[in-house]
Amino acid sequence: MSLITLSRRNLLKSATAAAAVSALPMPYVRTAAAATEIVHWSPLAASDGEVWGQMIANFNDAHKDKGVQIKMEVVPWDDYTTKVLAAAAAGSAPDFGWNTDPRPAFVRDGLLVPLDDLAKASGLNVADFSDFSIAKSKFPKYGGDALYQIPMDLMSLQPEVNTAHVSEAGLKIDDWPDDGDKLIEWAKAMTKMDGGKVVRSGIMMTGSGVQPTVTWGIVSEQMGFKRISDDGKSVAVNPDAGKAAMQWILDLFDKHKVSTRDVTDRYKAFGSGQGSIFWTGPWTLNGYIQQKLPFVTKKFPKIGANRVTYFERGALELYTQKDTSRHQATMDAVTWLSDNSFLWTTAGRGASPRKSIISRADYKTAGAPWEVRGAFVDGMEYATAIADYPIINGADFNIYSGGNFLAKTLELVWAGKSSIDDAMAKLQEGWQKALDEG
């Protein structure tokens, strides 16, 4: 999910970028007779992708006699940024696509289209969006006050809890723990051991990758750590809190024994009953509901002094085209998708950024049941642990990543190959360099 940072400007100018077009989704038919075909790239391949596919199908059904259709191609998250850059270098970028990260480098290098005038011409009511979601779609350092993305959903990480395991342990879901100590008690009650090994994790964790990294990011901010200072000039504020959060995760494995490093596919493990508590995002709901997994979603406990959880925003963005007249037709399509995003934000993913949708009387009763969806909506009030900072090297600070500088540094701690003190010193040095570079 992370944004691949650039030295990307060079990629736009290189022969490598042009050569990479051979790996891009085909065909690139832009027009057929008098009909306009708007090319959309989507990286959504989890169960939320099924709902997004329905959104695109709904648009095409509504416009089948109006001379415009959306052609959607699925491009994996890991390849998405590189392929957009390569396509742009070859003059064949898709008309619009998805992103969950800030795009300061794209704005700086002119890949994204400013949307204010286009949105006004399309009749999109920008005032209907929350101020928070609009603020996250602007990049003042490179794009002034211009709007560069259209928010489609607001997401947070919250605990999904297997209710069958809760009952088996003699617990009551209505007594869901609100602090870290009680959370560990619950995890111990639901953990299963076999020969001294955890075979069912009370708290779903992995030994490397995204899950321990994002957990550290949430818990460290709850304990008072900040990756970047409020004035944007220094890094690793309150390092002792960051160290304490590392120890908290190690204790899940080695002291409390409620998690195992042996889990690799966390989604599959939770879905197959190998985990009892799994903090994840609303993109999992559709799949687990279809699977008939017995679960509900609760609010993230207050492990530290501050209740905080991870925030992510899904948004649509327009890419520059040689034929700039395509921008308005694309913005018209994006406006329709936003105006008709009730399905997306009740069955597909997180909370709606649009006031008119959130205030609908049927918002809590439509789509996924509120007992599995509600915490993702109500929990947005304290979802402040952002994934990426809107700076060029923001990916180095991303807590929802399994392969960036942060994750690779912490993986040595989880594996017992680095001390907590050494890891924090490495983060301080590397992050400060990344921040100074932009």
C-alpha positions as CSV (number, residue, x, y, z in Angstrom):
1,M,0.0,0.0,0.0
2,S,2.9,2.3,0.4
3,L,3.9,5.0,-2.1
4,I,7.2,4.2,-3.8
5,T,9.4,7.2,-3.3
6,L,11.2,9.0,-6.2
7,S,14.1,9.7,-7.6
8,R,11.0,9.0,-9.7
9,R,11.5,12.1,-11.8
10,N,14.3,10.1,-13.5
11,L,11.9,7.3,-14.2
12,L,9.6,9.5,-16.2
13,K,12.5,10.4,-18.5
14,S,14.1,7.0,-18.9
15,A,14.0,4.4,-21.5
16,T,13.2,1.9,-18.8
17,A,9.9,3.6,-18.3
18,A,8.9,3.3,-21.9
19,A,10.0,-0.4,-22.0
20,A,7.9,-1.1,-19.0
21,V,4.7,-0.3,-20.9
22,S,4.8,-3.8,-22.4
23,A,3.8,-5.1,-19.0
24,L,0.8,-2.7,-18.7
25,P,-2.9,-3.8,-19.0
26,M,-4.1,-3.9,-22.5
27,P,-5.8,-2.8,-24.7
28,Y,-5.6,0.9,-24.6
29,V,-8.7,1.7,-26.7
30,R,-9.7,5.2,-25.9
31,T,-12.6,5.7,-28.2
32,A,-14.8,3.4,-30.2
33,A,-16.9,5.1,-32.9
34,A,-18.6,8.0,-31.0
35,A,-18.4,6.3,-27.6
36,T,-15.9,7.5,-25.0
37,E,-14.1,4.8,-23.1
38,I,-12.5,6.1,-19.8
39,V,-9.6,3.9,-18.7
40,H,-9.5,3.2,-15.0
41,W,-6.8,1.3,-13.1
42,S,-7.8,-0.3,-9.8
43,P,-5.4,-2.0,-7.4
44,L,-8.4,-3.4,-5.4
45,A,-8.1,-7.1,-5.5
46,A,-9.3,-8.2,-2.0
47,S,-13.0,-8.7,-1.3
48,D,-13.5,-4.9,-1.5
49,G,-12.6,-5.2,-5.2
50,E,-15.8,-7.2,-5.8
51,V,-17.8,-4.2,-4.5
52,W,-15.8,-1.7,-6.5
53,G,-16.3,-3.9,-9.6
54,Q,-20.1,-3.5,-8.9
55,M,-19.7,0.2,-8.7
56,I,-18.1,0.3,-12.1
57,A,-20.7,-2.0,-13.5
58,N,-23.4,0.3,-12.1
59,F,-21.9,3.3,-13.8
60,N,-21.7,1.5,-17.1
61,D,-25.3,0.3,-16.8
62,A,-26.4,3.9,-16.1
63,H,-24.5,5.2,-19.1
64,K,-24.9,2.4,-21.6
65,D,-27.0,4.7,-23.9
66,K,-25.0,7.9,-23.2
67,G,-21.9,7.2,-25.1
68,V,-19.5,6.7,-22.2
69,Q,-18.2,3.6,-20.4
70,I,-15.4,2.9,-17.9
71,K,-12.9,0.2,-18.8
72,M,-11.4,-1.1,-15.6
73,E,-8.0,-2.9,-15.4
74,V,-6.8,-4.4,-12.2
75,V,-3.1,-3.5,-11.4
76,P,-1.6,-4.9,-8.2
77,W,-0.7,-2.5,-5.4
78,D,2.9,-3.5,-5.5
79,D,3.2,-2.5,-9.2
80,Y,0.7,0.3,-9.3
81,T,3.0,3.4,-8.8
82,T,5.7,2.1,-11.1
83,K,3.3,1.3,-13.9
84,V,1.5,4.6,-13.7
85,L,4.8,6.4,-14.0
86,A,5.8,4.2,-16.9
87,A,2.5,4.7,-18.7
88,A,2.8,8.5,-18.1
89,A,6.3,8.5,-19.6
90,A,4.9,6.8,-22.7
91,G,2.0,9.2,-23.0
92,S,-0.6,6.5,-22.2
93,A,-1.5,6.9,-18.6
94,P,-4.9,5.7,-17.5
95,D,-7.5,8.4,-17.1
96,F,-8.0,7.9,-13.4
97,G,-7.0,5.5,-10.6
98,W,-7.0,4.8,-6.9
99,N,-4.7,5.7,-4.2
100,T,-4.6,5.6,-0.4
101,D,-1.3,7.5,0.1
102,P,-0.4,11.2,-0.4
103,R,1.0,12.0,-3.8
104,P,3.4,14.9,-3.3
105,A,5.9,13.6,-5.9
106,F,3.1,13.1,-8.5
107,V,1.9,16.7,-7.9
108,R,5.5,18.1,-8.0
109,D,6.2,16.3,-11.3
110,G,2.9,17.3,-12.9
111,L,1.3,13.8,-13.1
112,L,-1.9,14.6,-11.3
113,V,-4.6,16.9,-12.6
114,P,-5.8,19.8,-10.3
115,L,-9.5,19.1,-9.9
116,D,-11.2,22.3,-8.6
117,D,-12.4,23.7,-11.9
118,L,-13.2,20.3,-13.3
119,A,-15.2,19.3,-10.1
120,K,-17.2,22.6,-10.3
121,A,-18.0,22.0,-14.0
122,S,-19.1,18.4,-13.1
123,G,-21.4,19.6,-10.4
124,L,-19.5,17.8,-7.6
125,N,-20.5,19.4,-4.3
126,V,-17.1,19.7,-2.6
127,A,-18.8,21.3,0.4
128,D,-20.5,18.0,1.1
129,F,-17.2,16.4,2.0
130,S,-15.7,16.5,5.5
131,D,-13.1,19.2,5.9
132,F,-10.7,16.5,7.1
133,S,-11.0,14.4,3.9
134,I,-10.6,17.4,1.7
135,A,-7.5,18.6,3.6
136,K,-5.9,15.2,3.1
137,S,-6.4,15.6,-0.6
138,K,-4.3,18.7,-1.0
139,F,-0.5,19.2,-1.1
140,P,0.2,22.8,-0.2
141,K,4.0,22.5,-0.6
142,Y,3.7,21.6,-4.3
143,G,0.1,22.3,-5.3
144,G,-0.9,25.3,-3.2
145,D,-4.6,25.1,-2.2
146,A,-5.6,23.0,-5.3
147,L,-7.6,19.8,-4.8
148,Y,-5.8,16.7,-6.4
149,Q,-7.8,13.8,-5.2
150,I,-11.5,13.0,-4.6
151,P,-12.0,11.1,-1.3
152,M,-14.1,8.0,-1.6
153,D,-13.8,6.4,1.9
154,L,-12.2,6.9,5.3
155,M,-10.7,3.9,6.9
156,S,-9.3,2.9,10.3
157,L,-7.9,-0.2,11.8
158,Q,-10.1,-1.8,14.5
159,P,-10.2,-5.2,16.1
160,E,-12.3,-7.9,14.5
161,V,-13.2,-10.5,17.1
162,N,-14.2,-14.1,16.6
163,T,-17.3,-14.4,18.7
164,A,-17.2,-18.2,18.8
165,H,-13.8,-18.0,20.5
166,V,-15.2,-15.4,22.9
167,S,-18.0,-17.7,24.0
168,E,-15.7,-20.7,24.2
169,A,-13.5,-18.8,26.6
170,G,-16.5,-17.9,28.8
171,L,-16.2,-14.2,27.9
172,K,-19.0,-11.8,26.9
173,I,-18.5,-9.6,23.8
174,D,-20.4,-6.8,25.5
175,D,-17.6,-6.6,28.1
176,W,-15.0,-5.9,25.3
177,P,-11.8,-4.6,27.0
178,D,-11.1,-0.9,26.8
179,D,-7.5,-0.9,28.0
180,G,-4.3,-2.8,27.3
181,D,-4.2,-5.0,30.5
182,K,-7.7,-6.3,29.9
183,L,-6.9,-6.9,26.2
184,I,-4.1,-9.2,27.2
185,E,-6.4,-11.0,29.6
186,W,-8.8,-11.6,26.8
187,A,-6.1,-12.7,24.5
188,K,-4.7,-15.2,27.0
189,A,-8.2,-16.6,27.6
190,M,-8.7,-17.3,23.8
191,T,-5.1,-18.5,23.0
192,K,-4.6,-22.2,22.4
193,M,-1.3,-24.0,22.9
194,D,-0.1,-27.4,21.7
195,G,3.3,-28.7,22.9
196,G,4.3,-25.2,24.1
197,K,3.5,-23.6,20.8
198,V,0.7,-21.2,20.0
199,V,-1.7,-22.8,17.6
200,R,-4.5,-20.2,18.0
201,S,-3.4,-16.6,18.6
202,G,-5.4,-14.6,21.1
203,I,-4.0,-11.6,19.1
204,M,-3.3,-12.2,15.5
205,M,0.3,-11.2,14.7
206,T,3.0,-12.1,12.2
207,G,6.7,-12.3,12.8
208,S,7.5,-9.8,10.1
209,G,5.8,-7.5,7.6
210,V,2.8,-5.3,7.9
211,Q,1.1,-6.5,11.0
212,P,3.8,-5.9,13.7
213,T,4.8,-2.7,12.0
214,V,1.4,-1.1,11.9
215,T,0.7,-2.4,15.5
216,W,3.9,-0.7,16.6
217,G,2.8,2.5,14.8
218,I,-0.5,2.5,16.6
219,V,0.7,1.5,20.1
220,S,3.7,3.9,19.9
221,E,1.5,6.9,19.2
222,Q,-0.9,5.8,22.0
223,M,2.1,5.9,24.3
224,G,3.2,9.4,23.1
225,F,5.7,8.7,20.3
226,K,5.6,10.8,17.1
227,R,7.4,9.9,13.9
228,I,7.7,13.6,12.9
229,S,7.4,16.6,15.2
230,D,4.5,19.0,14.9
231,D,6.8,21.6,13.3
232,G,8.0,19.1,10.7
233,K,11.7,19.6,11.5
234,S,12.6,16.6,13.7
235,V,11.9,12.9,14.0
236,A,11.3,10.2,16.6
237,V,9.8,12.5,19.2
238,N,9.7,10.8,22.7
239,P,11.8,7.8,21.7
240,D,11.3,6.0,25.0
241,A,7.6,5.6,24.0
242,G,8.6,4.1,20.7
243,K,10.9,1.7,22.5
244,A,8.1,0.8,25.0
245,A,5.9,0.0,22.0
246,M,8.5,-2.4,20.6
247,Q,8.7,-4.2,23.9
248,W,4.9,-4.4,24.0
249,I,4.9,-6.3,20.7
250,L,7.8,-8.6,21.8
251,D,5.8,-9.4,24.9
252,L,2.9,-10.7,22.8
253,F,5.2,-13.4,21.5
254,D,7.6,-14.1,24.3
255,K,6.0,-13.1,27.6
256,H,2.3,-13.4,27.3
257,K,2.5,-16.0,24.5
258,V,-0.7,-14.9,22.9
259,S,0.8,-14.5,19.4
260,T,3.1,-16.6,17.2
261,R,5.7,-15.5,14.6
262,D,4.8,-18.6,12.5
263,V,1.8,-16.9,10.9
264,T,2.5,-15.6,7.4
265,D,-0.9,-15.0,5.9
266,R,-2.8,-13.1,8.6
267,Y,-6.0,-12.7,6.5
268,K,-6.2,-16.5,5.8
269,A,-5.2,-17.4,9.4
270,F,-8.0,-15.2,11.0
271,G,-10.5,-16.5,8.5
272,S,-9.7,-20.1,9.3
273,G,-10.0,-19.6,13.1
274,Q,-6.3,-19.5,13.9
275,G,-6.7,-16.1,15.5
276,S,-9.2,-14.6,17.9
277,I,-8.5,-10.8,17.8
278,F,-7.3,-9.3,14.5
279,W,-7.0,-5.5,14.0
280,T,-7.5,-4.9,10.3
281,G,-9.4,-2.6,8.0
282,P,-12.9,-2.6,6.5
283,W,-11.6,-4.0,3.2
284,T,-11.9,-7.4,4.9
285,L,-15.6,-7.3,5.7
286,N,-17.1,-8.5,2.4
287,G,-14.9,-11.6,2.3
288,Y,-15.4,-12.6,5.9
289,I,-19.1,-12.0,5.7
290,Q,-19.4,-14.2,2.6
291,Q,-17.3,-16.8,4.4
292,K,-19.9,-16.7,7.3
293,L,-17.1,-16.2,9.8
294,P,-18.6,-15.5,13.3
295,F,-17.2,-12.1,14.1
296,V,-17.9,-8.6,15.2
297,T,-15.8,-5.4,15.1
298,K,-15.0,-3.5,18.3
299,K,-13.1,-0.2,19.0
300,F,-9.4,-0.3,19.4
301,P,-8.5,-0.4,23.1
302,K,-6.6,2.4,24.8
303,I,-3.2,0.6,25.3
304,G,-1.3,3.9,26.1
305,A,-2.4,7.3,27.4
306,N,-4.1,8.3,24.2
307,R,-6.7,6.4,22.2
308,V,-5.3,6.4,18.6
309,T,-5.6,4.0,15.7
310,Y,-4.4,3.9,12.1
311,F,-6.0,6.2,9.5
312,E,-6.2,5.6,5.8
313,R,-8.2,7.4,3.1
314,G,-9.2,5.9,-0.3
315,A,-9.3,8.5,-3.1
316,L,-9.6,8.7,-6.9
317,E,-7.1,10.8,-8.8
318,L,-6.8,11.9,-12.5
319,Y,-3.6,11.5,-14.5
320,T,-2.4,14.0,-17.1
321,Q,-3.3,13.2,-20.7
322,K,-2.1,14.5,-24.1
323,D,-5.7,15.1,-24.9
324,T,-6.7,17.4,-22.1
325,S,-10.3,17.3,-23.2
326,R,-10.5,13.8,-21.6
327,H,-10.2,15.3,-18.2
328,Q,-13.7,16.7,-18.0
329,A,-15.3,13.4,-19.1
330,T,-13.2,11.6,-16.5
331,M,-14.2,14.0,-13.8
332,D,-17.9,13.6,-14.8
333,A,-17.4,9.8,-14.2
334,V,-15.6,10.3,-10.9
335,T,-18.4,12.7,-9.8
336,W,-21.0,10.0,-10.5
337,L,-19.0,7.4,-8.6
338,S,-18.8,9.8,-5.6
339,D,-22.4,10.8,-5.7
340,N,-23.4,7.1,-5.9
341,S,-20.9,5.8,-3.3
342,F,-23.5,4.7,-0.8
343,L,-22.9,1.1,-1.8
344,W,-19.2,1.5,-1.6
345,T,-19.2,2.9,1.9
346,T,-21.8,0.5,3.3
347,A,-20.7,-2.8,1.7
348,G,-17.2,-2.2,0.3
349,R,-15.0,-0.3,2.7
350,G,-15.0,2.4,5.4
351,A,-16.9,5.5,6.4
352,S,-18.1,7.9,3.8
353,P,-16.4,11.3,3.6
354,R,-19.7,12.8,2.4
355,K,-22.0,14.4,5.0
356,S,-25.1,13.7,3.0
357,I,-24.4,9.9,2.9
358,I,-23.4,9.6,6.6
359,S,-26.6,11.4,7.6
360,R,-28.9,9.1,5.7
361,A,-31.4,7.3,7.9
362,D,-30.5,4.0,6.3
363,Y,-26.7,4.4,6.5
364,K,-26.5,2.1,9.6
365,T,-28.9,-0.5,8.3
366,A,-27.7,-0.9,4.7
367,G,-24.8,-3.0,3.5
368,A,-22.7,-4.9,6.0
369,P,-24.3,-5.4,9.4
370,W,-23.6,-2.5,11.8
371,E,-22.1,-4.9,14.4
372,V,-19.2,-5.7,12.0
373,R,-19.1,-2.2,10.3
374,G,-20.0,0.3,13.0
375,A,-16.6,0.4,14.7
376,F,-14.9,1.4,11.5
377,V,-17.3,4.4,11.2
378,D,-17.5,5.5,14.8
379,G,-13.7,4.8,15.3
380,M,-12.8,7.5,12.8
381,E,-12.9,10.0,15.6
382,Y,-9.6,8.8,16.9
383,A,-8.0,7.5,13.7
384,T,-5.1,9.8,13.6
385,A,-2.1,7.5,13.2
386,I,-1.7,8.3,9.5
387,A,0.0,5.9,7.0
388,D,2.1,8.4,5.0
389,Y,3.1,11.9,5.6
390,P,2.7,14.3,2.6
391,I,6.4,14.6,1.9
392,I,8.5,13.2,-0.9
393,N,10.1,10.5,1.4
394,G,6.9,9.8,3.2
395,A,7.1,6.1,2.5
396,D,10.1,5.8,4.8
397,F,7.7,6.7,7.7
398,N,4.8,4.5,6.6
399,I,3.5,2.3,9.4
400,Y,1.3,0.2,7.0
401,S,4.2,-1.4,5.1
402,G,6.0,-4.7,5.1
403,G,9.1,-3.7,3.1
404,N,10.0,-0.1,3.8
405,F,12.8,1.4,5.9
406,L,10.7,1.3,9.1
407,A,9.5,-2.3,8.6
408,K,12.9,-3.6,7.8
409,T,14.4,-1.9,10.8
410,L,11.7,-3.3,13.1
411,E,11.9,-6.8,11.7
412,L,15.4,-7.3,13.2
413,V,13.9,-6.5,16.6
414,W,11.0,-9.0,16.2
415,A,13.5,-11.7,15.0
416,G,15.9,-11.0,18.0
417,K,18.7,-9.8,15.7
418,S,18.7,-6.2,16.9
419,S,18.2,-4.5,20.3
420,I,15.4,-2.1,20.8
421,D,17.9,0.7,21.5
422,D,19.8,0.0,18.3
423,A,16.6,0.0,16.2
424,M,15.5,3.3,17.6
425,A,18.9,4.9,16.9
426,K,18.7,3.6,13.3
427,L,15.2,5.0,12.9
428,Q,16.3,8.4,14.2
429,E,19.3,8.6,11.9
430,G,17.5,7.3,8.8
431,W,14.3,9.3,9.3
432,Q,16.1,12.6,9.9
433,K,18.0,12.1,6.7
434,A,14.8,11.3,4.8
435,L,13.1,14.3,6.3
436,D,16.0,16.7,5.5
437,E,15.9,15.4,1.9
438,G,12.2,16.2,1.6
